[in-house]
Amino acid sequence: MQKRQLGNSDLEITTIGLGAWAIGGGGWRAGWGPQDDQESIETIRRAVDLGLNWIDTAAVYGIGRSERIVGEALKGVANKPYIFTKCSRLEAEDGALYGSLKSESIRRECEDSLKRLQVDVIDLYQIHWPQPDEDIEEGWQTLADLQKEGKVRYIGLSNFNVAQMQRIQHIAPITSLQPPYSMLRRDIEVEILPYCQQNNIGVIVYSPMASGLLTGAMTRERAASFPDDDWRKRSQEFQEPHLTRNLELVELLRTIGERHNQPPGAVAIAWTLKHPAVTAAIVGARRPDQLDGITGGAEINLTDSEMKEIQNFLVANP
């Protein structure tokens, strides 16, 4: 699988990595509903077998569950992938999620993540959200200190805007940014992607298949039957009138994918990787067989005419 250098680091990462949000399961505010841990372990090991050389998780995913599963799955694996995780999102007693960028909190999170992941150093440690905004300097300084102490190899950000990145660049170089990016969410094309490209900040996009919408497996019936602890049940993209438009887009991706012998989800991933500022894409999976249908996104080279087909649809169906 093709590899690209991640920003200012010496990490050569595959253009697709495994996202471990969904394997955190349900029972928390941003959960994905019930999840079988053994299937999660098999999915992670299948990703490694397929050549994906990095996994992205976060302490908040399943409130520690995702990190524990990643650590368990990689025990005894010979060619261990890079492990990327995130800090700063915590759960309150009532189940609400909130942000903390205080040094003491981040240090505690880092130590807990190291234990759950069963590693001595985290390859890429990221601030999950810039919240509260007034504390981002303290949070970034803490990550820089953890890097100097050898707890983490490289440090990055998730969900930051350009102004926020500019505020902290003098503290320590930014290795990477993790923003949402898909055909259905393109706002980062205006300022964020050009800024990252100009400043050698690697970009790892998340939700390239719009949280399952563009995989080709989503149906109206499936969307209507999401369990209550699946956050997508509350997303407008999975409700009308957006749902009809999105399913029509999937049919276009299916047509394009047939030319490359790939499913719609692989086309959706390949589309994000076509942008010159994008280093790699996070691809979530909950079962091993799901990976077989999407890793082709790293191999598809969409033609200019195919990119135009997609653009024409998006313009005609805003």
C-alpha positions as CSV (number, residue, x, y, z in Angstrom):
1,M,0.0,0.0,0.0
2,Q,1.2,3.5,-0.8
3,K,2.8,5.5,2.0
4,R,3.2,9.2,2.6
5,Q,5.3,11.2,5.0
6,L,3.3,12.7,7.8
7,G,4.0,16.4,8.1
8,N,7.4,17.2,9.8
9,S,7.7,13.7,11.2
10,D,9.7,10.7,10.0
11,L,6.6,8.5,10.0
12,E,5.8,7.0,6.6
13,I,2.1,6.1,6.9
14,T,-0.2,4.2,4.6
15,T,-2.8,6.4,2.9
16,I,-5.5,4.5,4.9
17,G,-5.4,3.8,8.6
18,L,-7.9,2.1,10.9
19,G,-10.2,4.3,12.9
20,A,-11.2,2.9,16.3
21,W,-14.1,5.2,17.2
22,A,-16.9,2.7,16.5
23,I,-15.2,-0.2,18.4
24,G,-15.7,1.9,21.5
25,G,-19.3,0.6,21.2
26,G,-22.3,2.1,22.9
27,G,-23.2,3.2,26.4
28,W,-21.7,6.7,26.1
29,R,-22.8,10.0,24.5
30,A,-21.1,9.6,21.1
31,G,-21.3,5.8,20.9
32,W,-22.2,3.6,18.0
33,G,-24.4,1.1,19.7
34,P,-23.5,-2.5,20.8
35,Q,-20.2,-3.9,19.7
36,D,-18.6,-7.3,20.1
37,D,-15.0,-6.9,21.5
38,Q,-13.8,-10.1,19.9
39,E,-14.9,-8.9,16.5
40,S,-13.1,-5.6,17.2
41,I,-9.9,-7.5,18.0
42,E,-10.2,-9.5,14.8
43,T,-10.9,-6.4,12.8
44,I,-7.7,-4.7,14.1
45,R,-5.6,-7.8,13.3
46,R,-7.2,-8.0,9.9
47,A,-6.2,-4.4,9.2
48,V,-2.6,-5.2,10.1
49,D,-2.6,-8.2,7.9
50,L,-3.9,-6.0,5.0
51,G,-0.9,-3.7,5.4
52,L,-2.5,-0.7,7.2
53,N,0.4,0.6,9.4
54,W,-1.4,2.9,11.8
55,I,-4.5,2.9,14.1
56,D,-6.2,6.0,15.3
57,T,-8.1,5.9,18.6
58,A,-8.9,8.2,21.5
59,A,-9.2,8.0,25.3
60,V,-12.9,9.1,25.1
61,Y,-14.0,6.4,22.6
62,G,-16.1,4.1,24.8
63,I,-14.5,5.9,27.8
64,G,-11.3,3.9,27.5
65,R,-12.8,0.8,25.9
66,S,-11.4,1.5,22.4
67,E,-7.8,2.0,23.7
68,R,-8.1,-1.2,25.8
69,I,-9.2,-3.2,22.8
70,V,-6.4,-1.8,20.6
71,G,-3.9,-2.7,23.3
72,E,-5.3,-6.2,23.6
73,A,-5.4,-6.8,19.9
74,L,-1.8,-5.9,19.3
75,K,-0.3,-8.1,22.0
76,G,2.0,-10.6,20.3
77,V,1.6,-8.9,16.8
78,A,5.0,-9.0,15.1
79,N,4.7,-5.9,12.9
80,K,2.9,-3.5,15.2
81,P,1.3,-0.5,13.5
82,Y,1.8,3.0,14.7
83,I,-0.7,4.0,17.4
84,F,-2.3,7.4,17.3
85,T,-4.5,8.6,20.1
86,K,-6.1,11.7,21.4
87,C,-6.7,13.5,24.7
88,S,-8.8,16.3,26.2
89,R,-12.4,14.9,26.0
90,L,-13.8,13.6,29.3
91,E,-17.1,12.3,30.6
92,A,-19.0,14.0,33.4
93,E,-21.0,12.2,36.0
94,D,-24.2,12.7,34.1
95,G,-22.7,11.3,30.9
96,A,-22.1,14.6,29.2
97,L,-18.8,15.1,27.4
98,Y,-16.6,18.1,28.1
99,G,-13.2,19.4,27.3
100,S,-10.2,19.9,29.5
101,L,-6.8,21.2,28.4
102,K,-5.3,21.7,31.8
103,S,-1.8,20.3,32.1
104,E,-2.6,18.0,35.1
105,S,-5.6,16.5,33.2
106,I,-3.7,15.8,30.0
107,R,-0.8,14.2,31.9
108,R,-3.2,11.9,33.7
109,E,-4.9,11.0,30.4
110,C,-1.6,10.3,28.8
111,E,-0.5,7.9,31.6
112,D,-3.9,6.2,31.4
113,S,-3.7,5.8,27.6
114,L,-0.2,4.3,27.8
115,K,-1.5,1.7,30.3
116,R,-4.6,0.8,28.3
117,L,-2.6,0.6,25.0
118,Q,0.2,-1.4,26.7
119,V,2.9,0.7,25.1
120,D,5.8,2.8,26.5
121,V,5.4,5.6,24.0
122,I,2.5,6.9,21.8
123,D,3.5,7.5,18.2
124,L,1.2,10.5,17.7
125,Y,-0.6,12.3,20.5
126,Q,-3.4,14.7,19.5
127,I,-5.6,17.3,21.2
128,H,-9.0,16.0,20.4
129,W,-11.0,19.3,20.4
130,P,-9.8,22.9,21.1
131,Q,-12.1,23.2,24.1
132,P,-12.0,25.3,26.1
133,D,-10.5,27.7,23.6
134,E,-8.8,29.8,26.3
135,D,-6.7,26.8,27.4
136,I,-5.3,25.6,24.0
137,E,-1.9,27.2,24.7
138,E,-1.6,25.3,28.0
139,G,-2.7,22.1,26.4
140,W,-0.3,22.4,23.5
141,Q,2.6,23.2,25.9
142,T,1.8,20.1,27.9
143,L,1.9,17.9,24.7
144,A,5.2,19.5,23.8
145,D,6.5,18.7,27.3
146,L,5.4,15.1,27.0
147,Q,7.2,14.9,23.7
148,K,10.4,16.1,25.3
149,E,10.0,13.6,28.1
150,G,9.7,10.7,25.6
151,K,6.1,9.8,26.5
152,V,5.0,10.6,22.9
153,R,6.9,10.7,19.6
154,Y,5.0,13.4,17.7
155,I,2.2,15.8,18.6
156,G,-0.8,16.9,16.6
157,L,-4.3,18.4,16.6
158,S,-7.8,17.5,15.8
159,N,-10.7,19.9,14.8
160,F,-8.6,23.1,15.1
161,N,-9.1,26.1,12.8
162,V,-6.4,28.2,11.2
163,A,-6.5,30.9,13.9
164,Q,-6.1,28.4,16.7
165,M,-3.2,26.7,14.9
166,Q,-1.5,30.1,14.5
167,R,-1.8,30.8,18.2
168,I,0.2,27.8,19.2
169,Q,2.8,27.3,16.5
170,H,5.4,29.3,18.4
171,I,5.2,26.8,21.2
172,A,6.0,23.7,19.2
173,P,5.7,22.6,15.6
174,I,2.4,20.9,14.6
175,T,3.0,17.5,13.0
176,S,-0.6,16.9,11.9
177,L,-4.2,18.0,11.9
178,Q,-7.1,15.6,12.0
179,P,-10.3,17.3,10.5
180,P,-13.5,15.9,9.1
181,Y,-13.6,15.7,5.3
182,S,-15.8,14.0,2.9
183,M,-18.0,14.8,-0.2
184,L,-20.7,15.9,2.3
185,R,-18.4,18.1,4.4
186,R,-16.0,20.2,2.4
187,D,-15.5,23.4,4.5
188,I,-11.9,22.7,5.2
189,E,-11.0,23.2,1.5
190,V,-11.3,27.0,1.9
191,E,-8.7,27.8,4.6
192,I,-7.6,24.8,6.6
193,L,-6.2,22.6,3.8
194,P,-4.2,25.4,2.1
195,Y,-2.8,26.4,5.5
196,C,-1.6,22.9,6.3
197,Q,-0.1,22.5,2.9
198,Q,1.8,25.8,3.2
199,N,3.1,24.9,6.7
200,N,4.1,21.2,6.2
201,I,1.3,20.0,8.6
202,G,0.2,16.5,7.7
203,V,-3.6,16.1,7.3
204,I,-5.3,12.9,8.4
205,V,-9.0,13.2,7.5
206,Y,-11.7,11.4,9.4
207,S,-15.1,10.3,8.3
208,P,-14.3,10.1,4.6
209,M,-17.3,7.8,4.1
210,A,-19.5,10.2,6.2
211,S,-19.8,7.8,9.1
212,G,-21.1,4.9,6.9
213,L,-23.4,6.9,4.7
214,L,-21.2,6.5,1.6
215,T,-20.2,2.9,2.0
216,G,-23.0,1.5,-0.2
217,A,-24.4,-0.5,2.7
218,M,-26.6,2.2,4.1
219,T,-30.3,2.0,3.5
220,R,-33.4,4.0,4.7
221,E,-34.4,1.0,6.7
222,R,-31.0,0.7,8.4
223,A,-30.9,4.4,9.2
224,A,-34.4,4.2,10.7
225,S,-33.4,1.3,12.9
226,F,-30.3,2.8,14.6
227,P,-30.3,2.0,18.3
228,D,-30.8,4.9,20.7
229,D,-27.1,4.9,21.7
230,D,-25.9,5.3,18.1
231,W,-25.1,9.0,17.6
232,R,-26.1,8.8,13.9
233,K,-29.7,8.5,15.0
234,R,-29.6,12.3,15.7
235,S,-27.6,13.3,12.6
236,Q,-29.5,15.3,9.9
237,E,-27.4,13.6,7.2
238,F,-29.2,10.3,8.1
239,Q,-32.6,12.0,8.0
240,E,-34.8,13.4,5.2
241,P,-34.3,15.4,3.0
242,H,-30.6,14.8,3.3
243,L,-30.8,11.0,3.3
244,T,-32.4,10.8,-0.2
245,R,-29.7,13.1,-1.7
246,N,-26.9,11.1,0.0
247,L,-28.2,7.7,-1.2
248,E,-28.4,9.1,-4.7
249,L,-24.8,10.2,-4.4
250,V,-23.9,6.6,-3.4
251,E,-25.4,5.3,-6.6
252,L,-23.1,7.6,-8.6
253,L,-20.2,6.3,-6.5
254,R,-21.3,2.8,-7.2
255,T,-21.3,3.5,-11.0
256,I,-17.8,4.9,-10.8
257,G,-16.6,2.2,-8.5
258,E,-17.7,-0.5,-11.0
259,R,-15.2,0.9,-13.5
260,H,-12.5,0.2,-10.9
261,N,-14.0,-3.0,-9.5
262,Q,-14.4,-1.3,-6.2
263,P,-17.4,-0.5,-3.9
264,P,-18.8,3.0,-3.4
265,G,-17.0,3.5,0.0
266,A,-13.6,3.0,-1.7
267,V,-14.5,5.7,-4.2
268,A,-15.4,8.1,-1.4
269,I,-12.1,7.5,0.3
270,A,-10.1,7.8,-2.9
271,W,-11.8,11.2,-3.5
272,T,-10.5,12.6,-0.2
273,L,-7.0,11.3,-1.0
274,K,-7.0,13.1,-4.3
275,H,-6.6,16.5,-2.6
276,P,-2.9,17.4,-2.5
277,A,-3.0,18.6,1.1
278,V,-4.4,15.3,2.4
279,T,-1.8,12.8,3.7
280,A,-4.1,9.9,4.7
281,A,-7.7,9.0,5.6
282,I,-9.1,7.3,8.7
283,V,-11.3,4.4,7.8
284,G,-13.5,3.0,10.5
285,A,-14.6,-0.7,10.6
286,R,-16.4,-2.9,13.2
287,R,-16.0,-6.3,11.5
288,P,-13.1,-7.8,9.5
289,D,-15.1,-8.2,6.4
290,Q,-15.8,-4.4,6.2
291,L,-12.1,-3.8,5.6
292,D,-12.1,-5.9,2.5
293,G,-14.5,-3.5,0.8
294,I,-12.7,-0.3,1.6
295,T,-9.0,-0.7,1.5
296,G,-9.2,-0.4,-2.3
297,G,-9.7,3.3,-1.7
298,A,-5.9,3.5,-1.4
299,E,-5.5,2.0,-4.9
300,I,-8.1,3.9,-7.0
301,N,-6.8,6.8,-9.1
302,L,-9.9,8.7,-10.0
303,T,-9.7,10.3,-13.4
304,D,-10.3,14.0,-14.0
305,S,-13.6,13.2,-15.7
306,E,-14.7,11.1,-12.7
307,M,-13.8,13.9,-10.3
308,K,-15.9,16.2,-12.5
309,E,-18.9,13.8,-12.4
310,I,-18.8,13.9,-8.6
311,Q,-18.4,17.7,-8.5
312,N,-21.3,18.2,-10.9
313,F,-23.6,16.1,-8.6
314,L,-22.5,18.0,-5.5
315,V,-23.1,21.4,-7.2
316,A,-26.5,20.3,-8.5
317,N,-27.5,18.8,-5.1
318,P,-26.2,21.1,-2.4
